[in-house]
Amino acid sequence: MPKKAISHAVRLEFGDQALVSTNLSGAAFLGEDLWVAGDEACALTRLTRLPPLGKEALRYGEAASFPLAAFLDLPDAAEIEADIEGLDAVDGWLWLVGSHGLKRKNPKTGRKPTENIKRLATIERDGNRCLLARIPLEADAKGRLQPVREARDGRCATRLRGDTRSNDLTRAIAEDVHLAPFLTLPGKDNGFDVEGLAVRGEQILAGLRGPVLRGWSCLLELRCNEKKGELRLAKQGGAALRKHFIKLAGLGVRDLHWEGDDLLLLAGPTMALDGAIRLFRWRDAALALDANESDEMLWEGVVSEELSLDHGVGTDRAEALTRIPDGLLPPPPTGAAQPRWLVLHDAPDPARTAAGGVVLADLLEP
C-alpha cells in the first residue's frame, strides 16, 4: 500500500503538445507506453518510455496525439474539448469518460469588471463532455498497441448513446432523487461532475467529484450493452445505474484504480480551491460490490486513508492515479517487488515544469 510520495520522480516530455502537460486528468499504462488525457483537449496522448536523463526514476516522451474524432462519432464538433477525466485500459480496450458537467466561465485578469461579471454569469454546455466510450487496442507493425476505429477481430470503437445535450447517463441522472438537482449546476460549483473511471469485467465505476452530499461522496456503478454501433446502459436489478455513497473526509473523487480486490480512491475538494488531496483504500471493494443487490447503498466505515498528498496555492492538484507495471522500476534494496503508482497533476507548479513541455510527476511507494 502507498505510504510515501517521491516528488518529481517521473519526467514527461510533451514537446509541441505542451498544453496537455498543464491539465493532465487521466492516465493508463499499456505495456511500456503511458497514455494520458487532458481536460482541455479532445484527444489522447501516447508517451514512449525513454532512458532517464538524470535522477528521475522514469522518463517518457516522443508524444503522439490521437484525436478522438478519428475513432468515435463525437456528439459535438471535433475541436470541442471532451474534458476527459478518467482513463482505464482493460481486456484490449481503452476506456475514457468525460466530466458530463456544465462549466462556468472564469473572470480573466485585465478585463473590465463588467466583462468579468458577465463571464461569471455565463454557463456553457459542451456536447463532447457527455462521453463514455471504449476504443479497441491493436498492435501496429512494430508491436505497439494503438487505438483503432475497428480492430481486425471485429471490435469497434463505441460511445454511450447520446447527443450534444445529453446521453443515457445524464438522462438516468435526471430521474434520480439524489443527483438530479445538480445537473443544472457547473461542476466547479458542486454540480454533477464525473472524475475517475475504473473498469472490471462488465462493471464500470465512475467517481463523482461532485456533488458531495453532507460529506458523502458518490460512485456510480454502470453496465453497458453494445447495440447498433453504440453503448447503452443496461439495467441492474430495477435501475439503469447503482449509487454507492461513501465518506472521503468530505472530499470528492478525483480518480479510481483497482488494486486486486481493493479500490484506490484519489480525492480532493469539489470546488476550485486549495485543499486536502488524499488517497483512500476500500479493502475488498470488489467482493462487497459483487455481493450487493441494492440499487443505492450507503457504505459506512469501508475506506481508510492511505496518504495525504501535497498541493500548492492554485497549483499541483493531483488528478490522475495509475499503477506502474511491474518491471519498469528496479526492485527496492530488500529485493521484494512491491507495487508503485504514478500521480499526475493538473495546474502543475512551476517547479514541475520546464521548457519544451516537460512536466515532472510523482511516484507513490509502500
Beta strands, then each sheet from edge to edge (+ up, - down):
strand 1: 4-13
strand 2: 24-30
strand 3: 33-38
strand 4: 43-50
strand 5: 58-67
strand 6: 84-90
strand 7: 93-98
strand 8: 103-104
strand 9: 123-124
strand 10: 132-139
strand 11: 145-147
strand 12: 158-159
strand 13: 193-200
strand 14: 203-210
strand 15: 216-222
strand 16: 224-227
strand 17: 230-233
strand 18: 242-247
strand 19: 252-259
strand 20: 262-268
strand 21: 277-282
strand 22: 296-298
strand 23: 303-309
strand 24: 317-324
strand 25: 340-346
strand 26: 353-354
strand 27: 358-365
sheet 1: 2+ 3- 4+ 5- 1- 27+ 25- 24+
sheet 2: 2+ 3- 4+ 5- 1- 27+ 26-
sheet 3: 6+ 7- 10+ 11-
sheet 4: 6+ 7- 10+ 12-
sheet 5: 8+ 9-
sheet 6: 13+ 14- 15+ 18- 22-
sheet 7: 16+ 17-
sheet 8: 19+ 20- 21+ 23-
end
